[in-house]
Amino acid sequence: MVPQTPTAGRKSLLGQPARVLANLLSPRYFLLRSFTAGAALIAGLVQTFVFARVLTPELFSIYILIGTLGVSLWLFDLGAAKILFVRQRERYLTNGTDTTIAAQSNAVVLLYALIVAAGTLACFAAMMLRPSVLPWRAAELALFFSFSALNLVWFPLRNVSNAVERFTYFESLEALRRIGHIGMMLALLVGLPLAGFLVLANVLWFVLIGICIASLVRTGALAPRLRGFAGALAAFWYDSRRELLRSGNYAVGELAVYNFPYLVVPLAFGLGAPTIILDTLFKVFRGATLIYAAGLDPLVPRQTRAFAERDAPTLKRATWTAAVLCAIPTFALCAVLLVAGDRLFALLLGKAATVPPAAISILVVLLLANLAQNVASNLLLHTGFFRELARVASFLIVAMAAMTGVVLAAGADIVGFIGGYAAVYVAGGALYIGYVLRGPFRIAGEPKP
């Protein structure tokens, strides 16, 4: 449990930083979450390092696209995982005994597992239709799709675990997953066959997902049986239809913003080096989002409790603490990129591609904007401001589409495209911050109804 802070007699954060920090989050969870977040970034970089050496540039770029398709299955989430969090959290904080949300959580997790299975089979079938692809190659690509797509199942399990304050247990499983997958990827460099890596990586996924589900069943966050799956799923969609429309708008927007470059770049600039450059930069950019989770997730229990109690000072203190915790690795990473980014990317990619210096400067801007956007959107998500999130998502989709049209019409290269992307992304971050000030910060300062 996260230690609770009395609302009276608080001193300033500057006066007692260690004491206040301990009252706002669990140090053990923070350290564990920092480890798994850092491991997530390392895993992406290790994958780039290894694949650049064991695959040809063309096959490497195909694996990039298959992995992106796997991650794109998050389109089917429509924000349901965050709605589950909000409802599970409300039930937990009020000591509720209603089992409806547990059955609905079951239904969502099972649905996502079925979507991943269907997507994997579809990937295999699509690869088999290509005359130049042998069955064993199609199976490898399908397994890599599954390896990437199983994050869709892991996501609601993370949110349900966090809602019932099983975050330390979940992060322990996440640490095992990250260590296992990184070790398996590195083993490719010393002779492990690609097929062996893909089979072992998926088996590790299945084992850890099973362990997590069993734990949540014991705590009552998931139901002990799947009976009534269709009815529970239908009830969830019906009861949450308004929130799903708004959070779905946000989820689709996020998915489009982070993944549409993987469609534009291969078509406009070609496979090989341009796609590899984009993927490498985005691995750092999106990997930073995973690092931010180390500073954001441990503060969510305190933020949601403070918002429910209309405790504005604690809500703001927790949010600023999250921002500071995210800023430390962000500034360190930006410094490394500015000083040695060219050498770092040369080490990662070898002869596969060369990242232009201007792209590294743009990446720094993206990281700073990503910091602000993640702190703000994380608070809006976990306090249920789905309408505001949907508005920003709609703006980003329209603005990114317009930017892409202008950039391609102007004949810009990949650096120009990434620069335009960064400009729109900065504008989106400013909108998120504005909604935090007008939304949770303002409401938390009002008396409870």
Secondary structure, 3 states (H helix, E strand, C coil): CCCCCCCCCCCCCCCCHHHHHHHHCCHHHHHHHHHHHHHHHHHHHHHHHHHHHHCCHHHHHHHHHHHHHHHHHHHHCCCHHHHHHHHHHHHHHCCCCCCHHHHHHHHHHHHHHHHHHHHHHHHHHHHHCCCCCCHHHHHHHHHHHHHHHCHHHHHHHHHHHHHCCCHHHHHHHHHHHHHHHHHHHHHHHHCCCHHHHHHHHHHHHHHHHHHHHHHHHHHCCCCCCCCCHHHHHHHHHHHCHHHHHHHHHHHHHHHHHHHCHHHHHHHHHCCCHHHHHHHHHHHHHHHHHHHHHHHHHHHHHHHHHHHHCCCHHHHHHHHHHHHHHHHHHHHHHHHHHHHHHHHHHHHHHCCCCCCCHHHHHHHHHHHHHHHHHHHHHHHHHHCCCHHHHHHHHHHHHHHHHHHHHHHHHCCCCHHHHHHHHHHHHHHHHHHHHHHHHHCHHHHHCCCCC
